[in-house]
Each structure stands twice: as C-alpha cells, then as structure tokens.
C-alpha cells in the first residue's frame, strides 16, 4: 500500500450528490487510503472509483465492497416518519 503523504491536499471536491459516495471518500481520507489502493483491493479499475466522485453512480455491489474494506457494512434501515 502506498504511503500517505502529509502534503496530500485535503479531500478533493465531490460533486456527486449521493451521501454514501461522499461518506466513502471522506472515510478513505480519514483512514488515509488512496483511490488506487482501494480500487485494487476491491477489484476494479481506479478510474471507476474516480468517476464516482463527480459523475457516475456506483453499483451497490461495488460500494458495498469498498465499505467492507473500510470496516463498514451497507444495511437498509426504516425511514423515519414525518409528523
């Protein structure tokens, strides 16, 4: 795994409105995991992961694989009702 540089800029701008995608990139930065390392460990090309940041929506199996590598699981929960 590549070493995390202290000179690395903070999280790049994420224009994808999906909250799970935003969480994924924020958590990758918190755990200091590069996009290339994450995509390699999850089993897909790094450009796939990079495109999630701005334009493409990930498949549920791909996002679940990434979250599992970060120590999280994707789990449905009942939506809170409005009053």
C-alpha positions in Angstrom: 0.0 0.0 0.0 1.3 3.5 -0.8 2.4 5.7 2.0 0.1 8.6 2.8 1.8 12.0 2.2 1.3 14.8 4.7 1.5 17.2 1.8 -1.5 15.5 0.1 -4.3 18.0 -0.3 -7.4 17.6 1.7 -10.4 15.8 0.2 -11.0 16.8 -3.4 -14.3 18.4 -4.3 -17.1 15.8 -4.6 -19.9 16.9 -6.8 -21.8 13.6 -6.7 -24.9 14.2 -4.6 -25.0 10.6 -3.3 -24.4 10.7 0.5 -22.9 7.2 0.5 -20.3 8.2 -2.1 -19.5 11.3 -0.1 -19.1 9.2 3.1 -16.9 6.7 1.2 -14.4 9.4 0.1 -14.4 11.1 3.4 -13.7 7.8 5.2 -11.0 6.9 2.7 -9.3 10.2 3.6 -9.8 9.7 7.3 -8.2 6.2 7.1 -5.6 7.5 4.7 -6.4 5.1 1.8 -5.5 6.1 -1.7 -8.1 5.6 -4.5 -5.7 3.4 -6.4 -5.2 1.1 -3.4 -8.9 1.0 -2.6 -9.9 0.1 -6.2 -7.2 -2.6 -6.4 -8.3 -4.2 -3.2 -12.0 -4.0 -4.2 -11.2 -5.5 -7.6 -11.9 -2.8 -10.2 -10.0 -0.1 -12.1 -9.1 3.1 -10.2 -10.8 5.3 -12.9 -14.1 3.6 -11.9 -13.7 4.9 -8.3 -12.5 8.3 -9.5 -15.6 8.8 -11.7 -17.9 8.2 -8.7 -16.6 11.5 -7.3 -18.3 13.6 -9.9 -20.4 11.8 -12.5 -21.1 8.1 -12.2 -23.2 6.3 -9.6 -21.6 3.1 -8.2 -23.3 -0.3 -8.4 -24.4 -1.4 -5.0 -22.0 -4.4 -5.0 -19.1 -2.1 -5.7 -19.9 0.4 -3.0 -20.6 -2.4 -0.6 -17.1 -3.9 -1.4 -15.4 -0.6 -0.7 -17.3 0.0 2.6 -16.4 -3.5 3.7 -12.8 -2.8 3.2 -13.1 0.3 5.3 -14.8 -1.7 8.1 -18.4 -0.7 7.4 -21.4 -2.6 6.1 -24.3 -1.3 3.9 -27.5 -2.0 5.7 -31.0 -0.8 5.0 -33.0 0.9 7.7 -36.5 2.0 8.0 -37.0 5.7 7.2 -38.3 7.9 10.0 -41.8 9.0 9.5 -42.7 12.7 9.3 -45.3 14.1 11.6 
